[in-house]
Amino acid sequence: MALQQTGQVQAAVAEYRQALILQPEDARAELNLGIALASLGQDQEVLAHYRRALQIDPGLAEAHYRLGESLEGLGRFQEALSEYQTALRLNPGYTQARDRLSKIR
């Protein structure tokens, strides 16, 4: 995460991929890899990593939110709406999800 926060996104992607080789059931690593790839504009791969994170941990509100963001960016508003709603159901205080939800509506 430190690599990503300092702008070394490619290096962060490599580290997340390595982490997933070592711990393939790490939902947070899948989520973080998706976030890093999103900043590189790799939309289709991003969706796969967010969905994989949710397969591992369906209760990961941030993964639902991030998936919603990606779907919204692709113009898939109904799917995005559903993901934002799920994020809010899991974490009622998730203000970013609430904001995105209200903008879509």
LODRENMI-499371 format. One record per residue: residue number from 1; residue in three letters; z, y, x of N, C-alpha, C, O in turn. Coordinates in Angstrom, 3 decimals, decimal comma. Atoms other than C-alpha are relative to their C-alpha. Layout:
N
> NUM  ALA  Z  Y  X  Z  Y  X  Z  Y  X  Z  Y  X
...
END
This chain:
105
> 1  MET  0,000  -1,191  0,821  0,000  0,000  0,000  0,000  1,254  0,865  -0,597  2,268  0,504
> 2  ALA  -0,043  -1,157  -0,895  0,718  2,334  2,905  -1,395  0,350  0,498  -1,734  1,528  0,617
> 3  LEU  1,369  -0,261  -0,441  -2,849  1,940  4,134  -0,775  0,741  -1,081  -1,480  1,711  -0,799
> 4  GLN  0,709  -0,624  1,109  -4,201  2,851  0,736  0,461  1,435  -0,209  -0,356  2,321  -0,460
> 5  GLN  -0,548  -1,332  0,221  -1,900  5,850  0,408  -0,397  0,981  1,102  -0,375  2,194  0,891
> 6  THR  0,421  -0,884  -1,099  -3,076  7,201  3,767  -1,522  0,078  0,109  -2,053  0,565  1,107
> 7  GLY  1,446  -0,129  0,039  -6,743  6,927  2,804  -0,764  -1,103  0,710  -1,989  -1,030  0,818
> 8  GLN  0,650  1,112  -0,696  -7,478  3,715  4,686  -0,280  -1,121  -1,004  0,263  -2,221  -0,901
> 9  VAL  0,209  0,881  1,136  -8,817  2,020  1,587  -0,652  -1,322  0,413  -0,250  -2,381  -0,068
> 10  GLN  0,651  1,237  -0,433  -11,112  -0,492  3,311  1,004  -0,934  0,674  0,991  -2,143  0,443
> 11  ALA  -1,033  0,812  -0,662  -8,209  -1,670  5,479  0,979  -0,558  -1,029  1,424  -1,699  -0,909
> 12  ALA  -0,896  0,467  1,059  -6,001  -1,900  2,389  -0,632  -1,161  -0,762  0,041  -2,144  -1,070
> 13  VAL  0,708  1,075  0,700  -8,626  -4,022  0,625  0,093  -1,290  0,813  0,372  -2,356  0,264
> 14  ALA  -0,077  1,185  -0,867  -8,688  -6,399  3,593  1,397  -0,611  -0,022  1,542  -1,833  -0,066
> 15  GLU  -1,380  0,502  0,023  -4,892  -6,674  3,577  0,352  -0,646  -1,334  1,017  -1,681  -1,370
> 16  TYR  -0,258  0,599  1,313  -4,732  -7,306  -0,173  -0,694  -1,351  -0,115  -0,129  -2,303  -0,653
> 17  ARG  0,720  1,281  0,042  -7,375  -10,016  0,177  0,756  -1,058  0,814  0,871  -2,208  0,390
> 18  GLN  -0,764  0,926  -0,827  -5,347  -11,606  2,975  1,284  -0,431  -0,712  1,657  -1,604  -0,675
> 19  ALA  -1,222  0,322  0,745  -2,178  -11,418  0,880  -0,285  -1,020  -1,088  0,526  -1,912  -1,338
> 20  LEU  0,341  0,932  1,080  -3,961  -13,240  -1,938  -0,383  -1,380  0,521  -0,256  -2,372  -0,196
> 21  ILE  0,241  1,311  -0,616  -5,048  -15,999  0,431  1,344  -0,691  0,214  1,490  -1,889  -0,026
> 22  LEU  -1,322  0,562  -0,275  -1,409  -16,473  1,375  0,797  -0,272  -1,273  1,538  -1,253  -1,349
> 23  GLN  -0,723  0,147  1,270  -0,042  -16,024  -2,164  -0,958  0,270  -1,159  -0,969  1,369  -1,714
> 24  PRO  1,026  -0,205  1,033  -2,823  -16,541  -4,718  0,539  0,326  -1,388  -0,228  0,752  -2,252
> 25  GLU  -0,583  -0,291  1,311  -0,429  -16,109  -7,650  0,791  1,309  -0,009  1,718  1,474  -0,801
> 26  ASP  -0,687  -1,290  -0,098  0,685  -12,598  -6,693  -0,720  1,029  -0,881  -1,726  1,611  -0,474
> 27  ALA  0,622  -0,914  0,961  -0,138  -10,444  -9,725  -0,059  1,420  0,540  -1,044  2,125  0,324
> 28  ARG  -0,040  -1,363  -0,535  0,871  -7,242  -7,961  -1,082  0,210  1,062  -1,693  1,277  1,123
> 29  ALA  1,061  -0,102  -1,008  -1,510  -7,944  -5,056  -1,371  0,084  -0,677  -2,234  0,848  -0,246
> 30  GLU  1,262  -0,081  0,765  -4,337  -8,563  -7,553  -0,175  1,395  -0,590  -1,254  1,983  -0,509
> 31  LEU  0,045  -1,337  0,582  -3,495  -5,312  -9,313  -0,323  1,040  1,059  -1,199  1,881  0,858
> 32  ASN  0,212  -0,987  -1,059  -3,329  -3,335  -6,068  -1,393  -0,102  0,611  -1,987  0,912  0,974
> 33  LEU  1,370  0,167  -0,473  -6,613  -4,819  -4,870  -0,966  0,658  -0,977  -1,907  1,337  -0,565
> 34  GLY  0,836  -0,645  1,006  -8,183  -3,715  -8,130  0,050  1,518  0,095  -0,982  2,182  -0,008
> 35  ILE  -0,154  -1,455  -0,124  -6,796  -0,196  -7,718  -0,767  0,509  1,216  -1,461  1,523  1,140
> 36  ALA  0,707  -0,401  -1,219  -8,145  0,010  -4,169  -1,509  -0,058  -0,207  -2,230  0,861  0,181
> 37  LEU  1,438  0,135  0,246  -11,564  -1,258  -5,229  -0,512  1,055  -0,979  -1,649  1,512  -0,867
> 38  ALA  0,387  -1,051  0,950  -11,626  1,228  -8,108  -0,281  1,305  0,733  -1,209  2,037  0,388
> 39  SER  0,219  -1,240  -0,752  -11,316  4,053  -5,613  -1,290  -0,052  0,815  -1,785  0,980  1,270
> 40  LEU  1,273  0,172  -0,700  -14,421  2,623  -3,917  -1,172  -0,133  -0,974  -2,321  -0,287  -0,560
> 41  GLY  1,046  0,055  1,015  -16,333  2,497  -7,215  -0,567  -1,382  -0,262  -1,693  -1,495  -0,747
> 42  GLN  0,474  1,370  0,194  -16,640  -1,294  -7,370  0,488  -0,535  -1,345  1,344  -1,417  -1,413
> 43  ASP  -0,488  0,212  1,362  -16,234  -1,483  -11,141  0,069  -1,453  -0,447  1,090  -1,871  -0,994
> 44  GLN  -0,014  1,374  0,507  -17,194  -5,084  -11,884  1,053  -0,852  0,700  1,729  -1,655  0,057
> 45  GLU  -1,021  0,758  -0,717  -14,978  -6,525  -9,167  1,399  0,442  -0,425  2,325  -0,366  -0,491
> 46  VAL  -1,285  -0,546  0,456  -12,156  -4,262  -10,330  0,459  -0,709  -1,267  1,609  -1,137  -1,365
> 47  LEU  -0,344  0,663  1,264  -12,246  -5,756  -13,817  0,499  -1,418  0,246  1,468  -1,854  -0,376
> 48  ALA  -0,395  1,384  -0,290  -12,000  -9,267  -12,387  1,417  -0,060  0,566  2,188  -0,951  0,210
> 49  HIS  -1,335  0,027  -0,602  -8,902  -8,416  -10,344  1,080  0,414  -0,999  2,173  -0,151  -0,993
> 50  TYR  -0,977  -0,366  1,026  -7,135  -6,671  -13,215  0,216  -1,160  -0,967  1,346  -1,451  -1,361
> 51  ARG  -0,128  1,142  0,918  -7,873  -9,626  -15,472  0,744  -1,150  0,655  1,532  -1,832  -0,001
> 52  ARG  -0,717  1,062  -0,716  -6,650  -12,059  -12,825  1,487  0,340  0,069  2,331  -0,540  -0,108
> 53  ALA  -1,413  -0,416  -0,025  -3,422  -10,040  -12,477  0,652  -0,310  -1,348  1,803  -0,744  -1,403
> 54  LEU  -0,544  0,249  1,338  -2,964  -10,374  -16,236  0,067  -1,482  -0,341  0,902  -1,894  -1,146
> 55  GLN  -0,132  1,456  0,171  -3,627  -14,111  -16,147  1,309  -0,470  0,617  2,009  -1,314  0,058
> 56  ILE  -1,215  0,388  -0,715  -0,788  -14,412  -13,660  1,237  0,541  -0,718  2,226  -0,171  -0,896
> 57  ASP  -1,150  -0,653  0,632  1,528  -11,949  -15,417  -0,472  0,845  -1,186  -0,743  2,034  -1,019
> 58  PRO  0,475  -0,738  1,173  0,478  -10,951  -18,959  0,884  1,183  -0,398  0,460  2,043  -1,169
> 59  GLY  -0,920  -1,076  0,334  3,487  -8,649  -19,177  -0,055  1,174  0,957  0,805  2,053  0,899
> 60  LEU  0,125  -1,072  -0,997  2,330  -6,367  -16,356  -0,690  1,205  -0,648  -1,917  1,291  -0,685
> 61  ALA  0,517  -1,148  0,762  1,932  -3,095  -18,270  -1,004  0,815  0,808  -2,012  1,263  0,260
> 62  GLU  0,919  -0,808  -0,798  0,263  -1,274  -15,380  -1,382  -0,648  0,091  -2,392  0,055  0,123
> 63  ALA  1,297  0,677  -0,046  -2,471  -3,914  -15,202  -0,775  0,229  -1,301  -1,992  0,412  -1,276
> 64  HIS  0,660  -0,307  1,273  -3,202  -3,389  -18,908  -0,511  1,436  0,016  -1,633  1,706  -0,412
> 65  TYR  0,416  -1,406  -0,068  -3,312  0,365  -18,333  -1,219  0,163  0,900  -2,187  0,817  0,512
> 66  ARG  1,112  -0,137  -0,950  -5,610  0,081  -15,290  -1,268  -0,650  -0,539  -2,367  -0,126  -0,355
> 67  LEU  1,160  0,642  0,624  -7,886  -2,347  -17,113  -0,572  0,923  -1,076  -1,789  1,069  -1,192
> 68  GLY  0,439  -0,958  1,008  -8,027  0,147  -19,971  -0,773  1,154  0,613  -1,811  1,556  0,087
> 69  GLU  0,704  -1,086  -0,693  -9,010  2,923  -17,560  -1,405  -0,417  0,412  -2,374  0,316  0,213
> 70  SER  1,306  0,484  -0,461  -11,809  0,837  -16,114  -0,949  -0,225  -1,172  -2,121  0,145  -1,108
> 71  LEU  0,832  0,232  1,178  -13,086  -0,221  -19,520  -0,449  1,322  -0,614  -1,601  1,466  -1,026
> 72  GLU  0,341  -1,330  0,533  -12,976  3,375  -20,724  -1,111  0,631  0,833  -2,053  1,206  0,288
> 73  GLY  1,019  -0,543  -0,892  -14,993  4,439  -17,683  -1,362  -0,637  -0,189  -2,389  -0,025  0,106
> 74  LEU  1,258  0,711  0,268  -17,623  1,868  -18,629  -0,486  0,228  -1,434  -1,493  -0,341  -1,855
> 75  GLY  0,389  -0,295  1,377  -17,768  3,232  -22,185  0,408  -1,056  -1,003  -0,082  -1,063  -2,132
> 76  ARG  -0,465  1,084  0,877  -16,010  0,207  -23,671  1,321  0,429  -0,634  2,389  -0,088  -0,308
> 77  PHE  -1,171  -0,703  0,527  -13,627  2,296  -25,742  0,919  -0,876  -0,860  2,139  -0,739  -0,780
> 78  GLN  -0,842  0,850  0,843  -12,419  -0,311  -28,253  0,861  -0,925  0,858  2,044  -1,123  0,577
> 79  GLU  -0,752  0,868  -0,895  -11,408  -2,669  -25,452  1,066  0,798  0,752  2,195  0,339  0,930
> 80  ALA  -0,953  -0,866  -0,709  -9,765  0,187  -23,558  1,177  0,343  -0,910  2,332  0,303  -0,485
> 81  LEU  -1,035  -0,322  0,983  -7,852  1,184  -26,690  1,002  -1,144  -0,117  2,212  -0,920  -0,131
> 82  SER  -0,859  1,170  0,115  -6,494  -2,334  -27,004  0,897  -0,159  1,235  2,078  -0,483  1,107
> 83  GLU  -0,790  0,124  -1,230  -5,356  -2,392  -23,370  1,081  1,074  0,076  2,208  0,785  0,477
> 84  TYR  -1,008  -1,070  0,010  -3,594  0,976  -23,678  1,121  -0,317  -0,996  2,299  -0,093  -0,715
> 85  GLN  -1,003  0,363  1,004  -1,855  -0,227  -26,839  0,925  -1,097  0,530  2,135  -1,056  0,308
> 86  THR  -0,813  1,071  -0,568  -0,686  -3,364  -25,046  0,933  0,553  1,068  2,105  0,178  1,124
> 87  ALA  -0,848  -0,612  -1,031  0,586  -1,312  -22,102  1,177  0,727  -0,639  2,302  0,654  -0,145
> 88  LEU  -1,075  -0,726  0,697  2,576  0,837  -24,527  0,978  -0,932  -0,700  2,176  -0,656  -0,757
> 89  ARG  -0,894  0,976  0,643  3,943  -2,157  -26,394  0,947  -0,598  1,045  2,129  -0,815  0,777
> 90  LEU  -0,815  0,576  -1,067  5,167  -3,592  -23,091  0,948  1,022  0,625  2,051  0,686  1,058
> 91  ASN  -0,801  -1,067  -0,605  6,466  -0,256  -21,824  -0,149  1,251  -0,863  -1,026  2,074  -0,601
> 92  PRO  0,127  -1,131  0,929  7,030  2,284  -24,638  0,075  1,376  0,667  -0,365  2,368  0,084
> 93  GLY  -0,093  -1,282  -0,696  7,732  5,010  -22,098  -1,168  0,289  0,925  -1,108  1,233  1,712
> 94  TYR  1,156  -0,141  -0,894  4,361  4,658  -20,357  -0,836  1,196  -0,458  -1,755  1,047  -1,264
> 95  THR  0,630  -1,232  0,482  3,217  8,260  -20,783  -1,491  0,067  0,319  -2,260  0,614  -0,472
> 96  GLN  1,430  -0,017  -0,331  -0,126  7,806  -19,003  -0,799  -0,795  -1,031  -1,872  -0,365  -1,454
> 97  ALA  0,679  0,813  1,009  -1,089  5,056  -21,442  -0,032  0,735  -1,338  -1,040  0,712  -2,043
> 98  ARG  -0,056  -0,766  1,249  0,033  7,199  -24,368  -1,033  1,135  0,017  -1,706  1,375  -0,985
> 99  ASP  0,965  -1,092  -0,122  -2,089  10,117  -23,099  -1,434  -0,496  -0,144  -2,234  0,110  -0,856
> 100  ARG  1,364  0,543  0,074  -5,214  7,973  -22,639  -0,291  -0,484  -1,418  -1,391  -0,291  -1,934
> 101  LEU  0,152  0,497  1,360  -4,692  6,380  -26,022  -0,312  1,154  -0,955  -1,206  1,041  -1,794
> 102  SER  0,230  -1,129  0,898  -4,510  9,757  -27,750  -1,361  0,649  0,251  -1,977  1,169  -0,679
> 103  LYS  1,319  -0,587  -0,302  -7,661  10,967  -25,962  -1,126  -0,845  -0,567  -2,138  -0,306  -1,016
> 104  ILE  1,040  0,877  0,559  -9,666  7,940  -27,072  -0,064  0,147  -1,510  -1,147  0,184  -2,095
> 105  ARG  -0,039  -0,117  1,456  -8,532  8,288  -30,660  -0,629  1,303  -0,429  -0,695  1,593  -1,624
END
